[in-house]
Amino acid sequence: MSTADGVRGDRTARGTRGARARARIEVTATIKAEARAQLAVEGAAKLSLRAVARELGMASSALYRYFPSRDDLLTALIIDAYDSLGGAAEAAHDSAAGLGPARRWTVVCEAVRVWALAHPHEYALIYGSPVPGYTAPQDTVPAAARVAEVLIGILREAHRGTGLAKPVIPAELRPEARRMAADIAPDLPPETVTAMVACWAELFGLVGFEVFGQFHRVVEDRPTFFRHAADRLAHSVGLVFP
C-alpha cells in the first residue's frame, strides 16, 4: 500500500469515528429530551428506560448502550439541570459586573428564581422530593455546587474589599461553624459561612414555595416580594448595600 493510500485510510477511519461520535451525541441528546418530557408527565420516580425506548422507537437493548440503567439516565439529567441552573447564575453575575457585591447577590438569586420558573420539572428533579431508590453519585457534586460557588465568590470579594458585617452566632454553634467553614470556605469567617448555609437553604425554600404553588393566594407581586427577600438574605450574610 502506498503512503497516499495509508493517509487516505487514516482520514477515512478518523471520519468514521467522528461521524459515530456525532451520532452518539445526537442520540444521547434525543434520549435525554424524551426523558425530560416523561419527567414532566410522570415525575422522576416513574422514569423508565423501556418507556423512553418505546417512545423513541428504539429497542431497549439499544438504549442500554447509552444509559445502562435508569439511575445512569437520572444522573445525566440531574447534572444537566444543575449545569443549566449554574450557567444561568454565572451569566447573571457576569452581567452585573459593575454593581457592588450586595446587588450582585440579589441579581444572582433572581436568576435562580427565573430559571426555576422556566424549568419547573428540572427544578423538581434537583430540589424536589428524593427519587425512591436513587442515590446521587459524586459525579453530580461539581455541577450542584456552581450556584453556591457564585455566591461564595461574591462573599470572598466583599471580604477582601468593602468588608462583611460579621453575623452573630451563639457560642454553642461555634464548633459547627468552624467545621463548616473548614469544609466549605476556609478563607471566610465561620460566622459568614454559617449564615451562607442558612441563606442557601432559605433561597431554595423561597424558590421552591413559588415553583410548587405554595404562594398561591398568599403572595401576589412575587417578583417584588422575592427581590426584597433576596436583599434580606444578602443583609443577613453580612453584605452591605451602598
C-alpha positions in Angstrom: 0.0 0.0 0.0 1.4 3.4 -0.9 1.9 6.3 1.6 -1.0 8.2 -0.1 -3.3 5.2 0.4 -2.3 5.0 4.0 -3.1 8.6 4.6 -6.5 8.3 2.9 -7.2 5.3 5.0 -6.3 7.1 8.2 -8.6 10.0 7.2 -11.4 7.7 6.4 -11.0 6.0 9.8 -11.0 9.3 11.6 -14.0 10.5 9.6 -15.9 7.3 10.5 -15.0 7.7 14.2 -16.1 11.4 14.1 -19.4 10.5 12.5 -20.1 7.8 15.1 -19.2 10.2 17.9 -21.6 12.9 16.5 -24.3 10.3 16.0 -23.9 9.2 19.6 -24.1 12.8 20.9 -27.3 13.3 18.9 -28.9 10.1 20.1 -27.9 10.8 23.7 -29.5 14.3 23.4 -32.7 12.7 21.9 -32.9 10.2 24.8 -32.5 12.9 27.4 -35.1 15.1 25.7 -37.6 12.3 25.8 -36.7 11.5 29.4 -37.3 15.2 30.3 -40.7 15.0 28.6 -41.6 12.0 30.7 -40.5 13.7 33.9 -43.0 16.5 33.1 -45.8 14.0 32.9 -44.9 11.1 35.2 -42.3 12.5 37.6 -38.8 11.2 38.3 -40.0 8.2 40.3 -41.7 6.7 37.3 -39.0 7.3 34.8 -38.5 4.1 32.8 -35.8 3.3 30.2 -38.3 0.9 28.5 -40.9 3.7 28.2 -38.2 6.1 26.8 -37.1 3.5 24.3 -40.7 2.8 23.3 -41.5 6.4 22.6 -38.3 6.8 20.5 -38.9 3.6 18.6 -35.7 2.1 19.9 -35.1 -1.4 21.2 -34.4 -1.4 24.9 -31.1 -3.1 24.3 -30.0 -0.3 22.1 -30.9 2.4 24.7 -28.9 0.5 27.3 -25.7 1.1 25.3 -26.2 4.8 26.1 -27.5 4.5 29.6 -27.0 1.1 31.3 -29.6 1.8 34.0 -32.4 4.2 35.0 -30.0 5.7 37.6 -27.5 6.5 34.9 -30.1 8.4 32.9 -31.3 10.2 36.1 -27.7 11.2 36.9 -27.2 12.6 33.4 -30.5 14.6 33.7 -29.6 15.9 37.2 -26.1 17.0 36.0 -27.7 18.8 33.0 -30.2 20.6 35.3 -27.5 21.7 37.8 -25.3 22.9 34.9 -28.1 24.8 33.3 -29.0 26.5 36.6 -25.4 27.1 37.4 -24.9 28.7 33.9 -27.8 31.0 34.5 -26.4 32.1 37.8 -22.9 32.7 36.4 -24.3 34.6 33.4 -26.4 36.8 35.7 -23.3 37.5 37.9 -21.3 38.5 34.8 -24.0 40.8 33.6 -23.9 42.6 36.9 -20.2 43.1 37.0 -20.5 46.8 37.5 -22.6 46.5 40.6 -21.5 46.1 44.2 -21.4 42.7 46.0 -24.8 43.1 47.7 -26.6 44.0 44.4 -24.9 41.2 42.5 -26.0 38.7 45.2 -29.6 39.8 44.6 -29.2 39.6 40.8 -27.9 36.0 41.1 -30.7 35.0 43.4 -33.3 36.4 41.0 -31.6 34.5 38.1 -32.1 31.3 40.2 -35.8 32.1 40.6 -36.3 32.9 36.9 -34.6 29.6 35.8 -36.7 27.6 38.2 -39.9 29.1 37.0 -38.9 28.4 33.4 -37.8 24.8 34.2 -40.1 23.6 36.9 -39.7 19.9 36.2 -36.0 20.1 36.2 -36.1 22.2 39.3 -38.2 19.5 40.9 -35.7 16.8 39.9 -32.8 18.5 41.7 -34.6 20.3 44.6 -37.9 18.4 44.9 -38.7 15.1 46.7 -35.9 12.5 46.6 -36.4 9.8 44.0 -37.1 6.4 45.7 -34.2 4.0 45.4 -31.8 6.6 43.8 -28.7 7.9 45.4 -26.9 10.7 43.5 -23.3 9.8 42.9 -20.3 12.1 43.5 -20.4 13.0 39.8 -23.2 15.4 40.5 -21.4 17.5 43.1 -19.4 19.8 40.8 -22.5 20.8 38.8 -24.6 21.1 42.0 -22.0 23.5 43.6 -22.0 26.0 40.8 -24.6 28.4 42.2 -23.1 28.2 45.6 -19.6 29.0 44.2 -21.0 32.1 42.6 -22.5 33.3 45.9 -19.4 32.4 47.9 -17.3 34.3 45.3 -19.3 37.4 46.0 -18.7 37.0 49.7 -15.0 36.5 49.1 -14.8 39.7 47.1 -16.6 41.6 49.7 -14.4 40.2 52.5 -11.3 41.2 50.6 -12.7 44.6 49.6 -15.5 46.6 51.2 -15.8 44.1 54.1 -18.5 42.0 55.6 -20.6 42.6 58.6 -19.9 39.5 60.7 -23.2 37.8 61.7 -23.6 36.9 65.4 -23.9 33.2 66.3 -24.3 31.6 69.7 -21.4 30.0 71.5 -22.8 26.5 71.1 -22.8 26.8 67.3 -19.2 27.9 67.1 -17.6 24.4 66.8 -20.0 23.5 64.0 -19.4 26.9 62.4 -15.7 26.3 62.4 -16.2 22.8 60.9 -18.4 24.1 58.1 -16.0 26.9 57.3 -13.1 24.5 57.1 -15.1 22.3 54.7 -16.8 25.0 52.5 -14.7 28.2 52.6 -11.7 28.3 54.9 -10.9 31.8 53.8 -14.1 33.2 55.1 -15.1 33.8 58.8 -17.0 30.9 60.3 -19.9 33.2 61.1 -20.2 34.2 57.5 -20.1 30.6 56.3 -22.8 29.6 58.8 -25.0 32.5 57.6 -24.3 31.5 54.0 -25.5 27.9 54.6 -28.7 29.2 56.2 -29.2 31.7 53.2 -28.7 28.8 50.8 -31.5 26.9 52.4 -33.7 29.9 52.5 -33.1 30.8 48.9 -34.2 27.5 47.6 -37.1 27.4 50.1 -38.4 30.6 48.7 -37.9 29.4 45.1 -39.5 26.1 45.9 -42.5 27.6 47.5 -43.2 29.6 44.3 -42.5 26.8 41.9 -44.7 24.3 43.8 -47.6 26.7 44.2 -47.3 27.4 47.9 -47.6 31.1 47.4 -51.0 30.8 45.7 -53.4 33.4 47.2 -50.6 34.4 49.6 -48.1 36.5 47.6 -49.4 38.3 44.5 -46.5 40.5 43.5 -44.0 37.7 43.6 -41.0 39.3 41.8 -41.0 42.3 44.2 -41.5 40.0 47.2 -38.6 37.8 46.1 -36.3 40.8 45.5 -37.0 42.1 48.9 -36.3 38.6 50.4 -33.1 38.2 48.5 -32.0 41.6 49.7 -32.7 40.5 53.3 -30.6 37.3 52.7 -27.8 39.5 51.5 -28.0 41.6 54.7 -28.2 38.5 56.9 -25.0 37.1 55.4 -23.2 40.4 56.1 -23.3 42.1 52.7 -23.8 45.9 52.9 -25.8 47.8 50.4 -24.5 51.2 49.4 
